[in-house]
Amino acid sequence: MATGMNDALSRGMNPRHPIADSDDLIARSWQRCVARGLRPESPVPEGLVARSELVDRLEANHRLLTYAQPVVEYLHQQIARSSSMVLLADNSGTLLRSVGDPDFVDRASRIALMPGAVWTEAEMGTNAVGVALLEQRPAAVFGDQHFLQRNQFLTCLSTPVRGPGGGLVGILDISSDARVSLVHAQALLLSAAELIENRLIETMTDAAVVIRFHPMREALGTPLEGLIAFHSNGTMLACNTRARQFLRLEANIAPRYEACFDKSWDSLLDLAGHTGLEPTLLRSHHGHNFAATLAARSLQRSTSRAGIGHRPMAPARTSTARRLEDLDQGDSRMIEAVRRAQRIAAHDIPLLIQGETGTGKEIFAQAFHHSGPRRDGPFVAINCAAIPASLIEAELFGYVEGAYTGARRAGARGKLREAHGGTLFRDEIGDMPLKLQAVLLRVLETRRVAPLGGATEEPVDIALVCASHHPLKELTDRGLFRADLFFRLSGMTVALPPLRERTDFNALVRQILNEEFPQRSPRISPEALAALKRHRWPGNLRQLRNALKLAVALLGDSDDTLGVAHLPQDIVDEAPGQEHNKQDGTSLRATEARLIREAVARNRGNISAAARELGITRTTLYRKLRQGVPGSRAAKA
């Protein structure tokens, strides 16, 4: 055993690449693995981090993800078709994002090299992400340098990504099966990390002046420049590694401006307001001259405090033009859902909407779209439950002429390509077949799509919003939904409350009446409103909207107040307090079953008509019947 370990440690110290040939990184890592009791033959971990933990990590790192995602995708484009992938981990070693070649992504998933997995040294043995995280420096691990045997087909390069304050905020990694050019990949990786670090600095909202500088004027605007940001009082907020090197600043020290350059702070502010992007000359306290560009930002000051804490009422919008703030009618759970979605509206983070059928998931998705930077792009929706499984792939990816029997002569672009530059909304994602889940995952990782029957891939730039009435975590635990796709989709999850639990019911009724009948704006009597509130609403908002439209139709032209007589009969017949009576054994499921049974009976078995009355889709009604509504033919079958 000792001989084998010594041989392994010797292999670990073999300087096969300059990024890993100093300080015996690999040897130290192996020694730590042995000390922890890890065994080379350890199996692949069974699970990923808990969904709630991953969501928290995605939220905590949303700014890093915003500026890293484009760089990650660009980095992969430079090494594409080399059986490789690019990964981003946070400072805990949890993988947050990955983009890769489909063949390598499949192999990597077998060893849990995917978002949601933790690749610390303690969990995965010697690996580039774990070593770079512990050593706080670039690292590379090649083949059998990996401590765990299952990982030894990998060639991995990693480098830390540092935040504006100099601390490590993440790890950028390239993993491959050794087909990638290592020297080329190393240079790309280090440059990509610097690009992310620079973007984190130059987009700081509290920076009054940002200085870019380099000894050579020609190097300005390149990754070689120093970058430094100052507060309006002259205190340094952040600087990149090159700036520290140029100015000979110690790590983790944030001096004032006067400790960096000879020119006074007031003179610099005056100069910044006039030079624009034209380079100027700055001299450091060490006597070195630098060409520099100065960017000054105006400080926003409030001219009046009269409106502080007051949110003006948003103007009325149609259902297709609502923004997220328009969905806030006072219910605490909806306020929380809106708040969470607003935090990522401007970022490239997938949104997953959970909620019962009819709770307004598509309306929420549209509001999310109209609240973000893609608002002028297309909003394309596809309902996975409403399309036969055999046609979902064609609807999603499109097809060329003759791709399959019955295909249109001109082919079809598919929803993914139609949504390019905008938002793709996938409703009832939980009903998507497992086989197509794998195909969708590849598209999300590569951001490229080829139509059925076609050989040419096209890039797609989309924001992704998914929804499901199924708890996707439960489907994942039961093996009915891919775990890697689940973690890819659930960047941020919001849960919409069912209508029966909402505290803003009165406001919702008024909003719907104003939207559906803006010229008439009918009123509703207290008795009719009370009857509506007693109902359990299995079809939620969709059913309420249909009930109000029917009531106004029965109102006639001479009256402007909705009464109990105008409401659908099943709502009128529901006894007061029945929904709260737990002593007689009445449950929500039994109430829902009764309402469905009565609707089917009233419509003489016409499923389409019954579904319209209930405010749900035919597919949903069929599913509920199959689940066993007493007295239905579907249940008996």
Salt bridges, closest charged atoms under 4 A:
ASP23 OD2 - ARG137 NH1 2.80
GLU41 OE2 - ARG39 NE 2.75
GLU53 OE2 - ARG57 NE 3.42
GLU59 OE2 - ARG340 NH1 3.14
GLU59 OE1 - ARG343 NH1 3.16
GLU73 OE2 - ARG447 NH1 3.61
ASP90 OD2 - ARG57 NH1 3.33
ASP101 OD1 - HIS76 NE2 3.07
ASP106 OD2 - ARG442 NH2 2.90
GLU121 OE1 - ARG32 NE 2.63
GLU121 OE1 - ARG36 NH1 2.91
GLU135 OE1 - ARG28 NH2 2.88
GLU135 OE2 - ARG32 NH1 3.50
ASP144 OD2 - ARG11 NE 3.19
ASP144 OD1 - ARG16 NH2 3.45
ASP177 OD2 - ARG107 NH1 3.48
ASP177 OD2 - ARG179 NE 3.24
GLU194 OE2 - ARG242 NH2 3.25
GLU202 OE2 - ARG199 NH1 2.89
GLU202 OE1 - ARG212 NH2 2.36
GLU225 OE2 - ARG212 NH1 2.76
GLU258 OE1 - ARG256 NE 3.45
ASP262 OD1 - HIS285 ND1 2.82
ASP270 OD1 - HIS274 ND1 3.94
GLU278 OE2 - ARG217 NH2 3.27
GLU325 OE2 - ARG323 NE 3.18
ASP326 OD2 - ARG317 NH1 2.34
ASP328 OD2 - ARG311 NH1 2.74
GLU336 OE2 - ARG339 NH2 2.60
ASP348 OD2 - ARG447 NH2 3.32
GLU356 OE2 - ARG500 NH2 2.45
GLU401 OE2 - ARG409 NH1 3.90
GLU428 OE1 - HIS469 ND1 2.70
ASP431 OD1 - HIS470 NE2 3.16
GLU445 OE2 - ARG488 NE 3.93
GLU457 OE1 - ARG448 NE 3.52
GLU458 OE2 - ARG417 NH1 3.00
ASP461 OD1 - ARG374 NH2 2.79
ASP477 OD1 - LYS473 NZ 2.79
ASP484 OD2 - ARG482 NH2 2.69
GLU501 OE1 - ARG333 NH1 2.56
ASP504 OD2 - ARG502 NH2 2.76
GLU515 OE2 - ARG322 NH2 2.34
GLU515 OE1 - ARG545 NH2 3.30
GLU516 OE2 - ARG545 NH1 2.73
ASP560 OD2 - ARG523 NH2 3.41
GLU574 OE1 - HIS535 ND1 3.27
GLU574 OE1 - ARG594 NH2 3.81
GLU579 OE2 - HIS580 NE2 3.41
GLU592 OE2 - LYS624 NZ 3.08
GLU598 OE2 - ARG594 NH1 3.13
GLU613 OE2 - ARG602 NH2 2.24
